[in-house]
Amino acid sequence: MNSELTLNEATSGLVVPPLIAATGDRAALRFLKYFAVNIRNRNTRAAYGRAAADFLRWCETQCIETLGRVQPVQVAAYIELLQDDRAAPTVKQHLACIRMLF
């Protein structure tokens, strides 16, 4: 699998982010299954997809190169950052997505 791996509309065109793809095929498949199997509502799937992508992009800007380096302190820092410019329900949704994803 590679960073271009996609599923059909079941994942709303979700692409495996580079941080996930770099972890290997098994992680990429689990990432896609998380969205395709665990989240049945299309709108929730899309919102969680955006939340996961935002968090993983932020991880890359923090020089977190592997999933194993993501620690609770990084998640807390990300959530604190979100609280500066996002509504409370959005922040809670991002945190719920990150918890389920990890």
C-alpha positions as CSV (number, residue, x, y, z in Angstrom):
1,M,0.0,0.0,0.0
2,N,1.1,3.6,-0.5
3,S,0.0,7.1,0.3
4,E,-2.3,7.0,-2.7
5,L,-4.3,4.1,-1.3
6,T,-8.0,5.0,-1.3
7,L,-11.4,3.3,-0.8
8,N,-14.6,4.1,-2.7
9,E,-17.4,6.2,-1.2
10,A,-17.3,4.1,2.0
11,T,-14.5,6.3,3.2
12,S,-15.5,9.4,1.2
13,G,-12.3,9.3,-0.8
14,L,-10.1,9.0,2.2
15,V,-6.4,8.9,1.4
16,V,-3.9,7.2,3.8
17,P,-1.8,10.1,5.3
18,P,2.0,9.8,4.9
19,L,2.5,9.2,8.6
20,I,0.2,6.2,8.5
21,A,1.6,4.9,5.2
22,A,5.2,5.2,6.5
23,T,4.2,2.8,9.3
24,G,3.5,0.0,6.8
25,D,0.7,-1.8,5.0
26,R,-0.8,-3.2,8.1
27,A,-1.2,0.2,9.7
28,A,-2.6,1.6,6.4
29,L,-5.2,-1.1,6.2
30,R,-6.2,-0.7,9.9
31,F,-6.6,3.1,9.3
32,L,-8.9,2.5,6.3
33,K,-10.9,-0.2,8.2
34,Y,-11.3,2.2,11.1
35,F,-13.2,4.6,8.8
36,A,-14.9,2.1,6.6
37,V,-16.1,-0.4,9.3
38,N,-16.3,1.4,12.6
39,I,-18.0,4.7,11.5
40,R,-21.2,4.0,9.6
41,N,-22.6,7.5,9.3
42,R,-21.2,9.2,6.2
43,N,-21.1,12.7,7.7
44,T,-19.4,11.4,10.9
45,R,-16.9,9.5,8.7
46,A,-16.1,12.7,6.8
47,A,-15.7,14.8,9.9
48,Y,-13.5,12.2,11.6
49,G,-11.5,11.9,8.4
50,R,-10.8,15.7,8.5
51,A,-10.0,15.5,12.2
52,A,-7.5,12.7,11.7
53,A,-5.9,14.4,8.7
54,D,-5.6,17.7,10.6
55,F,-4.0,15.9,13.6
56,L,-1.6,13.9,11.5
57,R,-0.5,16.9,9.5
58,W,0.1,18.8,12.8
59,C,2.2,15.8,13.9
60,E,4.3,16.2,10.8
61,T,4.9,19.9,11.5
62,Q,6.1,18.8,15.0
63,C,8.7,16.5,13.5
64,I,6.8,13.4,14.7
65,E,7.9,10.9,12.0
66,T,6.4,7.7,13.4
67,L,3.1,6.8,15.1
68,G,5.1,5.3,18.0
69,R,6.3,8.8,18.9
70,V,2.8,10.2,19.4
71,Q,2.4,10.5,23.2
72,P,-0.4,11.9,25.3
73,V,1.5,15.1,25.7
74,Q,1.4,15.7,22.0
75,V,-2.3,15.1,21.9
76,A,-2.8,17.5,24.8
77,A,-0.8,20.2,23.0
78,Y,-2.8,19.7,19.8
79,I,-6.1,19.9,21.7
80,E,-4.9,23.1,23.5
81,L,-4.1,24.6,20.1
82,L,-7.5,23.7,18.7
83,Q,-9.2,25.4,21.7
84,D,-7.8,28.7,20.6
85,D,-9.8,28.9,17.4
86,R,-12.4,26.1,17.3
87,A,-15.8,25.7,19.0
88,A,-15.9,23.3,22.0
89,P,-18.0,20.7,20.1
90,T,-15.4,20.6,17.3
91,V,-12.5,20.2,19.8
92,K,-14.4,17.3,21.5
93,Q,-15.0,15.7,18.1
94,H,-11.3,15.9,17.3
95,L,-10.4,14.4,20.6
96,A,-12.9,11.6,20.2
97,C,-11.5,10.8,16.7
98,I,-7.9,10.7,18.1
99,R,-8.9,8.5,21.0
100,M,-10.7,6.0,18.7
101,L,-7.9,6.1,16.1
102,F,-5.2,5.2,18.6
